[in-house]
Amino acid sequence: HETQGAFTGEPSATMIKDAGASFVLIGHSERRHVFNESNDFINKKIPRAIKENIQPILCIGELLGEREEGKTNDVLAKQLTEGLKDVSISDLKNIIVAYEPVWAIGTGKTATPEIAQEAHNFIRSYVRKNWGDAIADDLIIQYGGSVKPENAHELMKNEDIDGVLVGGASLKPDVFGNI
């Protein structure tokens, strides 16, 4: 989120833009859980990306234990509230949200289309309640988490799933092409 300074290993939004990127993942589970990025830190990156004309994809999702304890919606609400704190309505129009259940990333496990739709519907409803109909109706919500040719079509049939965020499968052109 900083424009300059001694932040070895951390690319700035300017560097990302100069490299030709037009989108940036913010809040991906690896950044949250491996590098301990907080919702507050994630929140600082969003306006910086927008200022640099890079469209942020805010990644949110729960750990397996949180899901098993019935806390999925609580986790998603907290990540949305704190991640989007003080983001203007006009800037919210430039954000994509990606629901990525952490328990389904790189594990081979995938949320069923019903589980994914339930989470996406919660996200859209939560955004509608907190930021209004216009933002909720226009918000792009993607699903990410072991997306592959075998499940992409079924996931995309759901009303609130607007796209997929493909991870590991994107490294295999023939597999990615089939998605």
PAFIVO-883468 format. One record per residue: residue number from 0; x, y, z of N, C-alpha, C in turn; chain. Coordinates in Angstrom, 3 decimals. Layout:
N
 num       nx       ny       nz      cax      cay      caz       cx       cy       cz cadena
 NUM        X        Y        Z        X        Y        Z        X        Y        Z      A
...
//
This chain:
179
 num       nx       ny       nz      cax      cay      caz       cx       cy       cz cadena
   0    0.813   -1.209    0.000    0.000    0.000    0.000    0.850    1.264    0.000      A
   1    2.117    1.149    0.340    3.002    2.310    0.332    3.474    2.585   -1.096      A
   2    3.758    3.842   -1.382    4.228    4.195   -2.722    5.727    4.012   -2.878      A
   3    6.457    4.153   -1.764    7.908    3.974   -1.813    8.435    3.704   -0.414      A
   4    9.680    3.266   -0.341   10.294    3.006    0.950   10.976    1.648    0.959      A
   5   11.543    1.301    2.091   12.282    0.050    2.241   11.324   -1.070    2.630      A
   6   10.753   -1.711    1.640    9.807   -2.806    1.839   10.250   -3.999    0.996      A
   7   11.432   -4.485    1.255   12.037   -5.556    0.474   11.082   -6.733    0.338      A
   8   10.908   -7.174   -0.885   10.052   -8.320   -1.170    8.596   -7.975   -1.366      A
   9    8.216   -6.755   -1.128    6.823   -6.331   -1.277    6.687   -5.435   -2.504      A
  10    6.030   -5.908   -3.539    5.838   -5.045   -4.705    4.799   -3.963   -4.398      A
  11    5.062   -2.777   -4.881    4.100   -1.686   -4.705    3.085   -1.733   -5.837      A
  12    1.996   -1.009   -5.647    0.975   -0.934   -6.690    1.563   -0.344   -7.974      A
  13    2.473    0.608   -7.829    3.118    1.212   -8.997    3.936    0.174   -9.759      A
  14    4.667   -0.672   -9.024    5.454   -1.724   -9.667    4.541   -2.705  -10.411      A
  15    3.450   -3.062   -9.779    2.503   -3.994  -10.393    1.914   -3.387  -11.660      A
  16    1.557   -2.111  -11.580    1.001   -1.423  -12.749    2.042   -1.333  -13.864      A
  17    3.281   -0.979  -13.503    4.354   -0.876  -14.492    4.628   -2.212  -15.181      A
  18    4.362   -3.315  -14.480    4.551   -4.647  -15.059    3.415   -5.022  -16.008      A
  19    2.379   -4.196  -16.062    1.286   -4.421  -17.000    0.029   -5.031  -16.405      A
  20   -0.004   -5.209  -15.091   -1.182   -5.810  -14.466   -2.356   -4.838  -14.465      A
  21   -3.548   -5.375  -14.664   -4.742   -4.553  -14.557   -5.645   -5.033  -13.415      A
  22   -5.302   -6.178  -12.815   -6.000   -6.725  -11.655   -4.962   -7.114  -10.615      A
  23   -5.385   -7.125   -9.337   -4.496   -7.579   -8.270   -5.323   -8.306   -7.211      A
  24   -4.826   -9.468   -6.790   -5.454  -10.187   -5.688   -5.034   -9.529   -4.385      A
  25   -6.003   -9.231   -3.549   -5.736   -8.647   -2.240   -6.467   -9.496   -1.204      A
  26   -5.735   -9.928   -0.190   -6.350  -10.710    0.869   -6.419  -12.199    0.585      A
  27   -5.636  -12.676   -0.384   -5.641  -14.113   -0.678   -5.258  -14.874    0.592      A
  28   -5.771  -16.068    0.726   -5.572  -16.835    1.963   -4.101  -17.035    2.303      A
  29   -3.255  -17.206    1.314   -1.832  -17.377    1.611   -1.254  -16.111    2.234      A
  30   -1.684  -14.962    1.771   -1.214  -13.707    2.363   -1.775  -13.547    3.775      A
  31   -3.029  -13.940    3.969   -3.642  -13.824    5.295   -3.012  -14.792    6.288      A
  32   -2.851  -16.061    5.879   -2.499  -17.107    6.835   -1.018  -17.468    6.864      A
  33   -0.300  -17.227    5.790    1.134  -17.506    5.790    1.910  -16.254    6.182      A
  34    1.498  -15.108    5.637    2.206  -13.855    5.900    1.508  -12.988    6.952      A
  35    0.427  -13.514    7.535   -0.291  -12.852    8.629   -0.800  -11.453    8.288      A
  36   -1.251  -11.261    7.068   -1.831   -9.964    6.712   -3.201   -9.827    7.369      A
  37   -3.381   -8.745    8.073   -4.629   -8.474    8.785   -5.640   -7.817    7.839      A
  38   -6.895   -7.812    8.273   -7.921   -7.112    7.509   -7.584   -5.628    7.378      A
  39   -6.989   -5.053    8.428   -6.596   -3.646    8.395   -5.533   -3.407    7.320      A
  40   -4.542   -4.279    7.256   -3.486   -4.158    6.253   -4.064   -4.330    4.849      A
  41   -4.949   -5.300    4.705   -5.619   -5.552    3.424   -6.419   -4.316    3.014      A
  42   -7.098   -3.721    3.986   -7.894   -2.528    3.737   -7.065   -1.378    3.174      A
  43   -5.808   -1.263    3.578   -4.942   -0.197    3.085   -4.536   -0.402    1.628      A
  44   -4.535   -1.629    1.187   -4.114   -1.928   -0.184   -5.194   -1.594   -1.215      A
  45   -6.452   -1.678   -0.827   -7.538   -1.507   -1.790   -7.569   -0.109   -2.398      A
  46   -7.588    0.963   -1.597   -7.609    2.291   -2.227   -6.351    2.586   -3.041      A
  47   -5.208    2.030   -2.611   -3.964    2.238   -3.361   -4.085    1.599   -4.748      A
  48   -4.607    0.395   -4.812   -4.780   -0.273   -6.102   -5.718    0.532   -6.998      A
  49   -6.823    0.983   -6.439   -7.788    1.765   -7.221   -7.158    3.057   -7.706      A
  50   -6.384    3.720   -6.845   -5.718    4.966   -7.236   -4.762    4.734   -8.404      A
  51   -4.156    3.547   -8.451   -3.225    3.208   -9.540   -3.941    2.587  -10.744      A
  52   -5.276    2.612  -10.726   -6.092    2.041  -11.812   -5.841    0.549  -12.010      A
  53   -5.678   -0.156  -10.886   -5.582   -1.608  -10.888   -6.820   -2.111  -10.157      A
  54   -7.573   -2.983  -10.801   -8.813   -3.455  -10.193   -8.525   -4.499   -9.119      A
  55   -8.904   -4.206   -7.867   -8.649   -5.169   -6.796   -9.670   -6.300   -6.796      A
  56   -9.163   -7.494   -6.532  -10.013   -8.659   -6.294   -9.807   -8.999   -4.824      A
  57  -10.807   -8.672   -4.002  -10.729   -8.923   -2.564  -11.095  -10.376   -2.304      A
  58  -10.127  -11.139   -1.829  -10.329  -12.557   -1.536  -10.756  -12.723   -0.078      A
  59  -11.834  -13.468    0.112  -12.326  -13.739    1.451  -12.681  -15.224    1.552      A
  60  -12.613  -15.761    2.751  -12.983  -17.157    2.931  -12.585  -17.676    4.292      A
  61  -13.196  -18.780    4.662  -13.031  -19.348    5.990  -12.119  -20.565    5.987      A
  62  -11.511  -20.811    7.144  -10.725  -22.015    7.371  -11.675  -23.187    7.618      A
  63  -11.169  -24.405    7.502  -11.996  -25.592    7.713  -12.615  -25.593    9.115      A
  64  -11.829  -25.290   10.131  -12.357  -25.263   11.497  -13.478  -24.256   11.667      A
  65  -13.343  -23.100   11.043  -14.390  -22.074   11.109  -15.663  -22.569   10.429      A
  66  -15.513  -23.264    9.317  -16.681  -23.823    8.619  -17.370  -24.863    9.495      A
  67  -16.560  -25.759   10.071  -17.115  -26.828   10.901  -17.801  -26.297   12.151      A
  68  -17.371  -25.137   12.630  -17.987  -24.506   13.804  -19.181  -23.627   13.431      A
  69  -19.541  -23.577   12.153  -20.680  -22.778   11.709  -20.406  -21.287   11.679      A
  70  -19.145  -20.903   11.520  -18.766  -19.487   11.576  -18.497  -18.867   10.202      A
  71  -18.844  -19.570    9.136  -18.543  -19.065    7.791  -19.048  -17.643    7.591      A
  72  -20.323  -17.408    7.862  -20.891  -16.076    7.618  -20.255  -15.015    8.502      A
  73  -19.916  -15.371    9.739  -19.244  -14.420   10.630  -17.886  -14.024   10.067      A
  74  -17.141  -15.002    9.572  -15.814  -14.736    9.001  -15.948  -13.858    7.751      A
  75  -16.882  -14.201    6.878  -17.061  -13.422    5.650  -17.484  -11.994    5.969      A
  76  -18.398  -11.829    6.913  -18.857  -10.486    7.290  -17.706   -9.653    7.839      A
  77  -16.890  -10.255    8.695  -15.757   -9.521    9.272  -14.756   -9.133    8.191      A
  78  -14.446  -10.058    7.291  -13.486   -9.762    6.231  -14.013   -8.678    5.298      A
  79  -15.295   -8.695    4.995  -15.887   -7.644    4.152  -15.902   -6.306    4.874      A
  80  -16.385   -6.302    6.111  -16.505   -5.056    6.871  -15.159   -4.390    7.080      A
  81  -14.191   -5.171    7.557  -12.880   -4.597    7.856  -12.053   -4.379    6.601      A
  82  -12.197   -5.236    5.624  -11.441   -5.085    4.380  -11.908   -3.908    3.540      A
  83  -13.192   -3.561    3.668  -13.756   -2.472    2.859  -14.063   -1.219    3.690      A
  84  -13.566   -1.191    4.920  -13.807   -0.046    5.806  -13.330    1.244    5.139      A
  85  -14.180    2.242    5.160  -13.884    3.579    4.641  -13.629    3.613    3.128      A
  86  -13.968    2.545    2.412  -13.866    2.570    0.952  -15.125    3.269    0.438      A
  87  -14.956    4.246   -0.423  -16.096    5.025   -0.903  -17.012    4.177   -1.787      A
  88  -18.249    4.609   -1.883  -19.217    3.918   -2.741  -18.713    3.894   -4.178      A
  89  -18.144    4.997   -4.650  -17.651    5.012   -6.033  -16.494    4.031   -6.215      A
  90  -15.647    3.860   -5.190  -14.556    2.892   -5.284  -15.056    1.450   -5.165      A
  91  -16.135    1.247   -4.401  -16.693   -0.101   -4.285  -17.126   -0.647   -5.644      A
  92  -17.484    0.253   -6.542  -17.906   -0.169   -7.884  -16.748   -0.773   -8.676      A
  93  -15.524   -0.558   -8.231  -14.337   -1.049   -8.930  -13.747   -2.309   -8.308      A
  94  -14.444   -2.900   -7.352  -13.904   -4.044   -6.624  -14.633   -5.324   -7.027      A
  95  -13.865   -6.387   -7.165  -14.403   -7.730   -7.358  -14.167   -8.462   -6.048      A
  96  -15.101   -9.287   -5.651  -14.923  -10.123   -4.462  -14.783  -11.559   -4.928      A
  97  -13.826  -12.265   -4.355  -13.651  -13.689   -4.648  -13.838  -14.470   -3.359      A
  98  -14.838  -15.346   -3.357  -15.028  -16.241   -2.222  -14.151  -17.455   -2.449      A
  99  -13.183  -17.624   -1.558  -12.264  -18.747   -1.639  -12.219  -19.442   -0.284      A
 100  -13.036  -20.483   -0.125  -12.959  -21.209    1.137  -11.559  -21.800    1.278      A
 101  -10.863  -21.425    2.325   -9.464  -21.809    2.482   -9.314  -23.332    2.464      A
 102  -10.300  -24.015    2.991  -10.259  -25.476    3.040  -10.343  -26.111    1.656      A
 103  -10.631  -25.340    0.632  -10.761  -25.878   -0.721   -9.640  -25.413   -1.647      A
 104   -8.645  -24.713   -1.131   -7.577  -24.199   -1.985   -6.420  -25.182   -1.981      A
 105   -6.163  -25.734   -3.133   -5.039  -26.645   -3.293   -5.192  -27.968   -2.571      A
 106   -6.393  -28.254   -2.079   -6.614  -29.491   -1.338   -7.288  -30.553   -2.194      A
 107   -7.808  -30.130   -3.343   -8.589  -31.050   -4.150  -10.046  -31.066   -3.713      A
 108  -10.336  -30.504   -2.534  -11.717  -30.394   -2.067  -12.311  -29.143   -2.702      A
 109  -13.539  -29.240   -3.074  -14.224  -28.084   -3.637  -15.559  -27.934   -2.935      A
 110  -15.930  -26.716   -2.673  -17.268  -26.489   -2.148  -18.261  -26.978   -3.193      A
 111  -19.281  -27.658   -2.763  -20.317  -28.064   -3.709  -20.936  -26.801   -4.300      A
 112  -21.583  -26.907   -5.443  -22.260  -25.726   -5.976  -23.241  -25.116   -4.971      A
 113  -23.872  -25.954   -4.158  -24.826  -25.455   -3.160  -24.109  -24.679   -2.054      A
 114  -22.986  -25.189   -1.584  -22.205  -24.491   -0.546  -21.692  -23.165   -1.098      A
 115  -21.172  -23.200   -2.318  -20.650  -21.974   -2.936  -21.761  -20.942   -3.112      A
 116  -22.925  -21.360   -3.601  -24.043  -20.436   -3.801  -24.492  -19.838   -2.477      A
 117  -24.534  -20.662   -1.441  -24.933  -20.172   -0.124  -24.000  -19.047    0.345      A
 118  -22.704  -19.246    0.192  -21.735  -18.221    0.598  -21.856  -16.981   -0.285      A
 119  -21.993  -17.177   -1.590  -22.113  -16.041   -2.510  -23.385  -15.251   -2.231      A
 120  -24.469  -15.944   -1.941  -25.718  -15.268   -1.615  -25.563  -14.460   -0.330      A
 121  -24.873  -15.032    0.665  -24.617  -14.284    1.896  -23.816  -13.023    1.592      A
 122  -22.770  -13.152    0.789  -21.923  -11.999    0.448  -22.755  -10.914   -0.212      A
 123  -23.552  -11.295   -1.225  -24.364  -10.296   -1.944  -25.384   -9.655   -1.004      A
 124  -26.002  -10.453   -0.157  -26.981   -9.918    0.798  -26.319   -8.981    1.804      A
 125  -25.139   -9.353    2.265  -24.411   -8.526    3.216  -24.022   -7.180    2.580      A
 126  -23.560   -7.235    1.353  -23.213   -6.000    0.637  -24.472   -5.164    0.428      A
 127  -25.580   -5.796    0.074  -26.844   -5.067   -0.124  -27.252   -4.348    1.160      A
 128  -27.161   -5.045    2.284  -27.544   -4.482    3.580  -26.649   -3.312    3.983      A
 129  -25.352   -3.412    3.683  -24.395   -2.412    4.155  -24.052   -1.317    3.158      A
 130  -24.184   -1.590    1.858  -23.783   -0.603    0.862  -24.845   -0.337   -0.195      A
 131  -25.973   -1.028   -0.122  -27.090   -0.711   -0.998  -27.265   -1.641   -2.189      A
 132  -28.442   -1.519   -2.793  -28.839   -2.374   -3.910  -27.941   -2.214   -5.133      A
 133  -27.602   -0.989   -5.467  -26.818   -0.759   -6.689  -25.467   -1.457   -6.617      A
 134  -24.784   -1.343   -5.487  -23.476   -1.985   -5.330  -23.651   -3.507   -5.357      A
 135  -24.626   -4.015   -4.613  -24.844   -5.469   -4.540  -25.218   -6.052   -5.895      A
 136  -26.061   -5.354   -6.636  -26.506   -5.865   -7.932  -25.379   -5.901   -8.956      A
 137  -24.472   -4.924   -8.885  -23.382   -4.837   -9.859  -22.115   -5.575   -9.428      A
 138  -22.038   -5.966   -8.164  -20.843   -6.601   -7.639  -20.559   -7.933   -8.338      A
 139  -19.341   -8.097   -8.793  -18.903   -9.374   -9.348  -18.337  -10.194   -8.202      A
 140  -18.911  -11.380   -8.008  -18.434  -12.298   -6.971  -17.993  -13.576   -7.674      A
 141  -16.710  -13.868   -7.543  -16.141  -15.057   -8.166  -15.981  -16.159   -7.126      A
 142  -15.946  -17.396   -7.605  -15.631  -18.521   -6.729  -14.235  -19.009   -7.048      A
 143  -13.437  -19.244   -6.017  -12.110  -19.819   -6.196  -11.881  -20.899   -5.157      A
 144  -11.277  -21.948   -5.547  -10.988  -23.035   -4.615  -11.079  -24.358   -5.343      A
 145   -9.968  -24.806   -5.896   -9.920  -26.070   -6.649  -10.916  -26.087   -7.809      A
 146  -10.953  -24.986   -8.554  -11.795  -24.930   -9.748  -11.119  -25.755  -10.839      A
 147  -11.898  -26.596  -11.480  -11.383  -27.463  -12.542  -12.489  -27.693  -13.566      A
 148  -12.157  -28.265  -14.719  -13.180  -28.476  -15.745  -14.382  -29.274  -15.240      A
 149  -14.162  -30.189  -14.320  -15.238  -31.042  -13.832  -16.269  -30.314  -12.976      A
 150  -15.910  -29.146  -12.405  -16.873  -28.471  -11.535  -17.213  -27.041  -11.964      A
 151  -16.467  -26.480  -12.880  -16.670  -25.073  -13.245  -18.076  -24.809  -13.776      A
 152  -18.554  -25.663  -14.642  -19.875  -25.444  -15.250  -20.981  -25.471  -14.187      A
 153  -20.924  -26.438  -13.287  -21.943  -26.539  -12.234  -21.884  -25.343  -11.291      A
 154  -20.686  -24.897  -10.965  -20.548  -23.720  -10.110  -21.160  -22.492  -10.787      A
 155  -20.890  -22.343  -12.070  -21.337  -21.151  -12.802  -22.848  -21.115  -13.044      A
 156  -23.535  -22.201  -12.822  -24.993  -22.224  -12.970  -25.701  -21.451  -11.864      A
 157  -24.991  -21.192  -10.774  -25.603  -20.536   -9.620  -25.808  -19.049   -9.855      A
 158  -26.912  -18.562   -9.347  -27.331  -17.173   -9.556  -26.310  -16.142   -9.094      A
 159  -25.670  -16.391   -7.960  -24.782  -15.377   -7.389  -23.306  -15.595   -7.699      A
 160  -22.976  -16.617   -8.465  -21.585  -16.860   -8.847  -21.376  -16.270  -10.236      A
 161  -20.577  -15.210  -10.293  -20.397  -14.448  -11.529  -19.163  -14.851  -12.313      A
 162  -18.352  -15.723  -11.758  -17.134  -16.138  -12.443  -16.320  -17.017  -11.522      A
 163  -15.211  -17.499  -12.038  -14.330  -18.332  -11.227  -12.934  -17.731  -11.222      A
 164  -12.275  -17.897  -10.091  -10.897  -17.467   -9.927  -10.075  -18.752   -9.901      A
 165   -9.364  -18.993  -10.982   -8.677  -20.266  -11.172   -7.244  -20.153  -10.676      A
 166   -6.846  -21.095   -9.844   -5.495  -21.117   -9.305   -4.631  -22.119  -10.027      A
 167   -4.375  -23.252   -9.383   -3.463  -24.266   -9.900   -3.798  -24.763  -11.289      A
 168   -5.077  -24.863  -11.604   -5.476  -25.353  -12.926   -5.039  -24.401  -14.038      A
 169   -4.771  -23.144  -13.692   -4.341  -22.179  -14.716   -2.909  -22.439  -15.176      A
 170   -2.184  -23.281  -14.441   -0.807  -23.602  -14.811   -0.722  -24.692  -15.870      A
 171   -1.859  -25.288  -16.185   -1.927  -26.342  -17.200   -2.834  -25.861  -18.324      A
 172   -2.241  -25.405  -19.442   -3.043  -24.791  -20.494   -4.214  -25.634  -20.992      A
 173   -4.034  -26.934  -21.133   -5.135  -27.770  -21.620   -6.268  -27.835  -20.597      A
 174   -5.939  -27.909  -19.304   -6.953  -27.931  -18.252   -7.636  -26.575  -18.171      A
 175   -6.839  -25.513  -18.156   -7.384  -24.154  -18.074   -8.305  -23.872  -19.258      A
 176   -7.895  -24.288  -20.432   -8.710  -24.087  -21.630  -10.062  -24.768  -21.533      A
 177  -10.109  -25.891  -20.848  -11.387  -26.603  -20.688  -12.298  -25.950  -19.671      A
 178  -11.739  -25.137  -18.811  -12.578  -24.409  -17.850  -13.317  -23.308  -18.584      A
//
